[in-house]
Amino acid sequence: MKGRWHGRIAYLAAVGSVLLVWQVASLFLPRFLLPGIPDTVLRLVRTLATADFLDQVGQSFVRLGIGYPIGVVLGAFLGLLAGLSRSFGLYLRSLVSLVQSVPPITWVPFLIILFDFGNVPVVIVVAMATFFPMALAVLNGTEGVRRTHVELAQVMGASPWQVLTKVYAPETVPAAVTGAQVSFGNAYRTLIAAEMVSGSSKGLGWAISYAGETADMAGVLAGIVVVGASAALMDNLVLERVKQRLLHWRTVGGEGRV
């Protein structure tokens, strides 16, 4: 419990330092170039009250809600399969290492040519951004599974599918949960960037880009605040709670040592 409070205090201190630098910098720059926190908060309140902006945010979450689960499920499944075949594991690791070196956002022009403007190119790059860290995390998790557990299951007559679901899957849950949490940040950043360059007329990224093109710096900063706040809320209130629920057995009886 003490460690948890230390983490929260450190997080608030980090947020406070960013806000302090922002406000101090705004004192030395023209308001039209860098609005201060009060001006941005007022603009944010007015923006959040408009149905159009809420529609932009909703569109972004729809894309994220489609691409992120696809990448998580596919990455976890292929990462688990690597536990059954060393050859496939080596292939998957090489594939991830090769393709992950290319930022997913660079695929947007190619995908626009294939699928035209719209949701499909954005959803695909979000799924790609999710897949690679997820697959790598689960792949690393399968390598940590004790061989004695696998061999015991095989001796008892377990089929490859049973070994996968009864041995590898439970023992790689911590790695999978961590991979999903890391993948979320990657997916969300890619989502915003893709919306900025995909030519889409919807989404939070597009709203920020449009505000920048019209020299609306208060609108840009308000959008950035929404991006950061929504990502932090989803990570700390949703993903962290899912992580604690799935891994509660690791802290049972040991909460006092955290």
C-alpha positions in Angstrom: 0.0 0.0 0.0 2.8 2.4 0.8 4.5 1.7 -2.5 1.1 2.4 -4.3 0.8 5.8 -2.7 4.4 6.6 -3.6 3.6 5.8 -7.2 0.6 8.0 -7.2 2.5 10.9 -5.6 5.3 10.5 -8.1 2.7 10.5 -11.0 1.1 13.7 -9.7 4.5 15.3 -9.3 5.3 14.5 -12.9 2.0 16.0 -14.1 2.6 19.1 -12.0 6.1 19.6 -13.3 4.8 19.5 -16.9 2.0 22.0 -16.1 4.5 24.2 -14.4 6.9 24.3 -17.3 3.9 25.0 -19.7 2.6 27.9 -17.6 6.0 29.5 -17.1 6.8 29.2 -20.8 3.5 30.8 -21.7 4.5 33.9 -19.7 7.4 34.6 -22.1 5.6 33.8 -25.4 2.7 35.5 -27.1 -0.7 34.2 -26.1 -1.6 33.3 -29.8 1.6 31.1 -29.9 1.4 29.4 -26.5 -1.8 30.0 -24.5 -1.5 29.5 -20.8 -3.3 26.8 -18.8 -6.3 29.0 -17.8 -7.0 29.9 -21.5 -6.6 26.3 -22.6 -8.9 25.0 -19.8 -11.6 27.5 -20.9 -11.2 26.4 -24.5 -11.3 22.8 -23.4 -14.6 23.3 -21.5 -16.2 25.0 -24.5 -14.9 22.3 -26.9 -16.1 19.4 -24.8 -19.6 20.9 -24.7 -19.8 20.6 -28.5 -21.4 17.6 -30.1 -18.9 17.7 -33.0 -15.8 17.3 -30.9 -17.4 14.5 -28.9 -18.1 12.8 -32.2 -14.4 13.1 -33.1 -13.4 11.5 -29.9 -16.0 8.8 -30.3 -14.7 8.0 -33.8 -11.2 7.6 -32.5 -12.3 5.2 -29.8 -14.3 3.1 -32.3 -11.1 2.7 -34.4 -9.1 1.9 -31.3 -11.8 -0.5 -30.1 -11.5 -2.5 -33.3 -7.8 -2.4 -34.1 -6.5 -2.9 -30.5 -8.3 -6.2 -29.7 -7.5 -7.6 -33.1 -3.8 -7.0 -32.5 -3.9 -8.3 -28.9 -5.7 -11.6 -29.8 -3.6 -12.3 -32.9 -0.3 -11.5 -31.1 -1.2 -13.6 -28.1 -2.3 -16.5 -30.2 0.8 -16.6 -32.4 3.0 -16.0 -29.4 1.5 -19.1 -27.7 1.9 -21.2 -30.8 5.6 -20.4 -30.7 5.7 -22.4 -27.5 4.8 -25.6 -29.4 7.4 -25.2 -32.1 10.9 -23.8 -31.7 11.2 -23.3 -35.5 8.0 -21.2 -35.5 9.2 -19.3 -32.5 12.4 -18.4 -34.3 10.5 -17.4 -37.4 8.1 -15.3 -35.4 10.9 -13.5 -33.5 12.7 -12.8 -36.8 9.4 -11.5 -38.4 8.7 -9.2 -35.4 12.2 -7.9 -35.4 12.1 -7.3 -39.2 8.7 -5.7 -39.5 8.7 -3.8 -36.2 11.7 -1.8 -37.3 9.3 0.0 -39.7 6.9 2.4 -37.8 3.3 1.4 -38.5 2.4 4.9 -39.4 4.6 4.6 -42.6 2.1 2.0 -43.9 -0.7 4.6 -44.1 -0.1 5.9 -47.7 0.2 2.3 -48.9 -3.0 1.3 -47.1 -4.9 4.3 -48.4 -4.0 3.3 -52.0 -5.3 -0.2 -51.3 -8.4 0.6 -49.2 -9.1 4.3 -49.9 -9.6 6.9 -47.2 -11.6 6.0 -44.2 -11.5 3.8 -41.2 -9.8 0.7 -42.7 -6.2 2.1 -43.0 -6.3 3.5 -39.5 -7.7 0.3 -38.0 -5.0 -1.8 -39.7 -2.1 0.3 -38.5 -3.5 0.3 -35.0 -3.7 -3.5 -35.1 -0.1 -3.6 -36.4 1.1 -1.3 -33.7 -0.6 -3.6 -31.1 0.4 -6.9 -32.6 4.2 -6.7 -32.5 4.8 -5.9 -28.8 2.0 -8.3 -27.8 3.4 -11.2 -29.8 7.0 -10.5 -28.5 5.8 -10.3 -24.9 3.9 -13.6 -25.1 6.7 -15.2 -27.1 9.1 -14.3 -24.3 6.6 -15.6 -21.8 6.4 -19.1 -23.5 10.2 -19.3 -23.3 9.9 -19.0 -19.5 7.5 -21.9 -19.2 9.1 -24.8 -17.3 9.9 -27.8 -19.5 9.0 -30.2 -16.7 5.4 -28.9 -16.8 5.2 -29.4 -20.6 6.8 -32.9 -20.4 4.5 -33.9 -17.6 1.5 -32.9 -19.5 2.7 -34.8 -22.6 3.4 -37.9 -20.5 -0.1 -37.8 -19.2 -1.4 -37.9 -22.8 -2.2 -34.2 -23.3 -2.7 -33.2 -26.9 -0.8 -30.2 -28.4 -3.9 -28.1 -28.0 -4.3 -29.1 -24.4 -0.6 -28.3 -23.7 -1.2 -24.9 -25.3 -4.3 -24.1 -23.3 -3.6 -25.9 -20.0 0.2 -25.3 -19.7 1.4 -22.4 -21.8 -1.7 -20.1 -21.6 -1.9 -20.0 -17.8 1.9 -19.6 -17.3 2.1 -16.8 -19.8 -0.7 -14.7 -18.4 1.6 -12.2 -16.6 3.6 -11.7 -19.9 0.4 -11.3 -21.9 -1.1 -8.8 -19.5 2.1 -6.7 -19.5 2.3 -7.0 -23.3 -1.3 -5.8 -23.7 -0.6 -2.8 -21.5 2.5 -1.9 -23.4 0.7 -2.4 -26.7 -2.0 -0.1 -25.7 0.3 2.9 -25.5 1.8 2.0 -28.8 -1.6 1.6 -30.4 -3.0 4.9 -29.1 0.0 6.9 -30.3 -0.3 5.3 -33.7 -4.0 6.0 -33.8 -3.6 9.7 -33.3 -0.7 9.9 -35.7 -2.6 7.9 -38.4 -5.6 10.2 -38.1 -3.4 13.2 -38.7 -1.9 11.9 -41.9 -4.6 9.5 -43.3 -6.7 12.2 -44.9 -9.7 11.2 -42.7 -12.1 14.0 -41.7 -12.9 12.3 -38.4 -11.1 11.5 -35.2 -9.2 13.2 -32.4 -5.9 13.3 -34.4 -7.6 15.0 -37.3 -9.2 17.6 -35.0 -5.7 18.5 -33.6 -4.3 18.6 -37.1 -7.1 20.8 -38.3 -6.6 23.2 -35.4 -2.9 23.4 -36.2 -3.6 24.2 -39.8 -5.9 27.1 -38.8 -3.3 28.4 -36.3 -5.7 27.6 -33.4 -3.1 26.9 -30.8 -5.6 26.8 -27.9 -7.5 24.1 -29.9 -4.3 22.2 -30.5 -3.4 22.2 -26.8 -6.9 21.3 -25.7 -6.8 18.3 -28.1 -3.4 17.3 -26.7 -4.8 17.5 -23.1 -7.7 15.2 -24.2 -5.3 12.7 -25.7 -3.0 12.6 -22.7 -5.9 12.5 -20.1 -7.9 9.9 -22.0 -4.8 7.6 -22.4 -3.9 8.0 -18.7 -7.5 7.2 -17.6 -7.7 4.1 -19.8 -4.3 2.9 -18.7 -4.7 3.5 -15.0 -8.4 2.9 -14.5 -9.1 0.2 -17.1 -6.0 -1.7 -18.0 -4.4 -1.5 -14.6 -7.6 -2.9 -13.0 -7.8 -5.7 -15.5 -4.1 -6.4 -14.7 -4.8 -6.5 -11.0 -7.8 -8.8 -11.4 -6.0 -11.2 -13.7 -2.8 -11.2 -11.5 -4.5 -11.0 -8.1 -3.0 -14.3 -7.1 0.5 -12.8 -7.3 -0.2 -10.2 -4.6 -2.4 -12.4 -2.3 -0.6 -12.3 1.1 2.1 -10.1 -0.3 0.3 -6.7 -0.5 2.1 -5.4 2.6 5.4 -5.9 0.8 4.5 -3.7 -2.1 
